[in-house]
C-alpha cells in the first residue's frame, strides 16, 4: 500500500495525475511543473502510523527525522 501511495503522491508533486485517478470532473487540471502536497497519515493501528509515515517519506526521497517514542 505504501508503494501505491508513494507513486500517487510522487505524480501529484510533479504536476501529474496518477494513471488510475478517479476524477470528479472531465475538465483537465491546469498544467503545473510541480505541486505542494500535504499528506495526513492515519492507521487502523495507531502505534504504527509514525513508522509507516517515515517509510512513506523514505520512498518519496524526503528527509526522515527521529520518531519520538511515546510511553
N, C-alpha and C positions, 0 to 999 in steps of 0.2 A: 504494500500500500504506500509506503514512503517513497519508493521509486516512482510510482504513478504521480503522486503529489509533487515530487521534485520536478518531473517533466512538465507538469501543468504550470507550476509557479515559474519555472525557467522560461517557458513560452510567453507567459504574460509579461515577465520582466523585460523581455526582448521586443515587446510591442506586438506579439503574435497571439494567436488563439490555439489552444490545444486542438488536435485533429478531431477529437471526439466531443468537443464542447456542445452543449445544448443551449442554444441562444434563444432569448425571448423575442428578438427582432430579426427580421431578414435583412435589415439595413446593415451595411458593412460598418465596422467601427472605424473611427478616424485613424489614419496611419500615424504611427509614432515609432521613433527609433528605440525607445525604452519606456518603461512604466515603473513607478514606485509600487511595490507590492507589500501589503500588510497582511500577515497571516496569523490568525489566532489558533492556538493549538489546544485541543481538548481530547482526552482519552476516556474510555469507559473505566479504566483502572488508573485513577488519578496519580498514583505514585510513579507511573511510567511516563507521564506526559513530559516532564522536563528532559528525560533521557531520550525519548523519541523526538522531541523538538530539536535537541542537539544533533541527532543523527540526520534529521532532515536538513538542518543548516549545513552540515558537513557535505551532504550530497549536492547542495547548491553552491559549494565552494565559499561559504560565508565563514567569517571568524567565529569560533565557538569558545565561549568563556567557561568558567567553572560553574558547576551546578551546586548551589547551596543545599546541603543535605539537611532536611528538617528532622525534628525529633520524632 
